[in-house]
Amino acid sequence: MFVRRAFTLVEVLIVVVILGIIAAIVTPQFAGAADSTRQQTFVTDIQTFVRQAEIYRARTGEYLPDGGSGVLPIGFEDYIDAEDWENGTPVGGVWDSELNDNGITAAIGVHFDGTGATRNDAYMTIVDAIFDNGDVNSGVFRKLAGNRYYYVMAN
């Protein structure tokens, strides 16, 4: 005689609980990897924008104009893809250029204006450590105001 064997409800529930525990352990590790990727992409993007702004200055004899938060500075469209600037930063907020403001001559950075995620000093200190001194209060990358973090091109 042929006997059919199937999983009992208890066995299925045990497997589901085990899978849930594994998922709870693994998921935060992936979230950390995503943050690290966003931070590294932000650093790469800001370095690219700074290099292009230096080329802009070499050709025009002037620093990049203040374009307003999220607005591509006039003339910069010839040096970068406008969408890369206008779509916001990988870490949240919007790209911004500063000229003769906040105690500096020229800078490019992120303004957390409520667009996307807003990051705090602890998060941005990790970003700072990737390519500067790991202190948002000094160095070339620093906090200029309450929700603004910039690569300072000239003091």
C-alpha positions in Angstrom: 0.0 0.0 0.0 1.2 3.5 -0.9 1.4 6.0 2.0 1.6 9.8 1.3 3.8 11.7 3.7 3.4 15.5 3.9 4.7 18.2 6.2 2.7 18.9 9.2 1.6 22.4 10.1 4.1 22.5 13.0 7.0 21.7 10.7 6.0 24.4 8.2 5.7 26.9 11.0 9.1 26.0 12.4 10.7 26.6 8.9 8.9 30.0 8.6 10.1 31.1 12.0 13.7 30.1 11.2 13.6 31.9 7.9 12.2 35.0 9.7 15.1 34.9 12.2 17.6 34.7 9.4 16.0 37.5 7.5 16.1 39.7 10.7 19.8 39.1 11.0 20.8 39.6 7.4 18.6 42.7 6.5 20.4 45.3 8.6 23.7 44.2 7.0 22.3 45.0 3.6 21.0 48.4 4.8 24.5 49.3 6.0 25.9 48.3 2.6 23.4 50.6 0.9 24.4 53.6 3.1 28.0 52.9 2.4 27.3 52.9 -1.4 25.4 56.1 -1.2 28.2 57.8 0.7 30.8 56.7 -1.7 28.7 57.7 -4.7 28.2 61.2 -3.0 32.0 61.5 -2.6 32.7 60.6 -6.2 30.0 63.0 -7.5 31.2 65.9 -5.4 34.8 65.3 -6.5 33.6 65.3 -10.1 31.7 68.5 -9.7 34.6 70.2 -7.9 37.0 69.2 -10.8 34.6 70.5 -13.3 34.2 73.8 -11.3 38.0 74.2 -11.3 38.0 73.8 -15.1 35.1 76.4 -15.3 37.3 78.7 -13.2 40.4 78.1 -15.4 38.4 79.0 -18.5 36.3 81.9 -17.2 38.6 83.3 -14.6 35.7 83.3 -12.1 34.4 80.9 -9.4 31.2 79.0 -10.1 28.3 81.4 -9.4 25.8 80.8 -6.6 23.1 78.8 -8.3 20.7 78.4 -5.4 19.8 75.1 -3.8 19.0 72.5 -6.4 19.5 74.9 -9.3 22.3 74.4 -11.7 24.6 77.4 -11.7 24.5 79.4 -14.9 27.2 78.3 -17.3 27.9 75.0 -15.5 25.7 73.0 -17.9 28.7 73.1 -20.4 30.8 71.2 -17.8 28.4 68.6 -16.3 25.2 66.8 -17.2 22.4 69.0 -15.8 20.4 66.0 -14.6 23.2 64.8 -12.4 23.0 68.2 -10.5 19.2 68.7 -10.6 18.2 65.2 -9.5 19.7 65.7 -6.0 22.5 63.9 -4.2 22.8 60.2 -3.5 22.6 60.9 0.3 19.4 63.1 0.1 19.1 66.8 -0.2 20.1 68.9 -3.2 23.3 70.0 -4.8 24.3 73.6 -4.1 27.0 76.0 -5.0 28.1 78.9 -2.7 29.9 82.0 -3.6 31.0 84.6 -1.0 28.6 83.3 1.6 28.8 81.5 4.9 32.4 82.7 5.4 33.9 81.1 2.3 34.7 82.3 -1.2 33.5 79.2 -3.2 32.1 75.8 -2.4 30.0 72.9 -3.7 28.0 70.7 -1.5 24.7 69.4 -0.3 21.8 71.4 1.2 19.4 69.2 3.2 16.3 71.2 2.4 13.7 68.5 3.0 14.2 66.9 -0.4 14.8 63.2 0.2 16.6 62.0 3.3 18.1 64.5 5.7 21.4 63.5 7.2 23.0 64.6 10.5 26.6 65.3 11.6 27.3 61.7 12.4 26.4 60.5 8.9 28.2 63.3 7.2 31.3 62.7 9.4 31.5 59.2 7.8 31.3 60.9 4.4 34.0 63.3 5.4 36.3 60.5 6.5 36.2 58.9 3.0 38.0 61.8 1.4 39.0 64.4 4.1 39.9 64.4 7.8 36.8 62.9 9.3 35.8 66.2 11.0 32.9 68.2 9.5 34.1 71.3 11.4 37.5 71.5 9.6 39.2 70.5 6.4 38.1 71.0 2.8 34.7 69.2 3.4 32.8 70.8 6.2 29.5 71.9 7.7 28.9 75.6 6.7 25.4 75.9 8.3 22.8 73.8 10.2 21.9 71.6 7.2 24.6 72.4 4.7 27.8 70.4 4.1 30.3 71.6 1.4 33.6 71.0 -0.3 35.3 74.3 0.2 37.2 75.3 -2.9 38.4 78.7 -1.6 38.2 80.4 1.8 
